[in-house]
């Protein structure tokens, strides 16, 4: 596309790319100088030009004039959004977009919706698990893409004839305006945690309110009515479909039964009861599955048919994910204290007369109040706890873990400075009917050592490895 078609009065330069990242190759590209929280694109103009940018869209006065076509605008972010829509031929059109956000539960809801829609049509996924559509899969380093990349992905999905997409968006991305280029058809809100770092890093409720006000009138809103934020934001929209245990929910959750074999409950809608059952586990997944069911019903799919398909709903990578069919080993990314407690409660409820063993990571950033609460939860719900590294400074893991000592009152606690060895120890001491919870990392394949990310094969990888080792030893095959 010609630059003159994108900006009135500009030269007839052939534009092949749009970019907001000065570090990447961008032959014949327009570089947009976005002003972010940590970085200002105006400081990286020379780098962008060296990497191939031919035109620079900026808003601040420049000390020196670089050798490129310069286009000054009042607001770079708005200019980027307008330009990208032209360049990609309005990528929001012709594809159904489900946007899921909240402090946790997003991956599960997005995965469930994606699973159902791929049974009957084609659906892509964009979020912390990467970018997926058809047979294509790409892992991502970021839970939420920037606004330009979101439009690029929409354009790619549309070219590949994908009919719908689930966007999983971190709550903090609302503040960074990463979602402003997406015009969602369905907005699904899961839950809010006052303990979440996302909640404390910004004026969370007001940012959520601002985003809800910005949604177009035809966006369908699906909201967890049990979440305290609902009463804080309900004046931000004219209509909304609600779900939860509340008797005034449009889709009421009732008669919940949890076990190690899965979940079962009823959804009451229009005075009719619909029994739901699935092999996924935990109360949090009752909410997550219901959110997906409601969103699909709002779209127009039949409630009974959705429930039937979700009998085989998939486990989500790193979220209440079972490692083995024989041994009850669960990997979960829970970091928020509310999420950890919900996981522990489920395990204690499901254990019968057997033990619940936990491998729990402690961060170098964890304060004493958080560590005290983690220890209290472990002592209340777990029979054996192995504290280990989660995000820990190299060489200081044991001193960090020993901060737990002053809060420990039982003798059911161990320490392991290396995460994969903690998993090995847990598998060595567990019995076949015990429940082992490996908490804190989920499907993440890195450990943050304080100076950067270090590759880590992942909790599931090591659980499988040491379980196989145990089986070999039990069968005397060494």
Helices and strands as residue ranges (DSSP letters): H 3-6, E 17-19, E 29-32, G 41-44, H 45-50, E 53-58, E 69-72, H 76-87, E 96-101, H 106-120, E 123-127, E 130-133, E 136-138, H 147-159, E 164-168, H 172-175, E 186-189, H 197-201, H 204-214, E 220-224, H 229-233, G 234-236, E 241-244, E 251-259, E 262-269, E 272-278, H 283-299, H 303-309, G 310-312, E 321-322, E 328-332, H 337-350, E 356-362, H 368-381, E 384-389, H 397-401, G 402-407, E 413-415, H 419-429, E 435-439, E 446-448, E 453-455, H 459-474
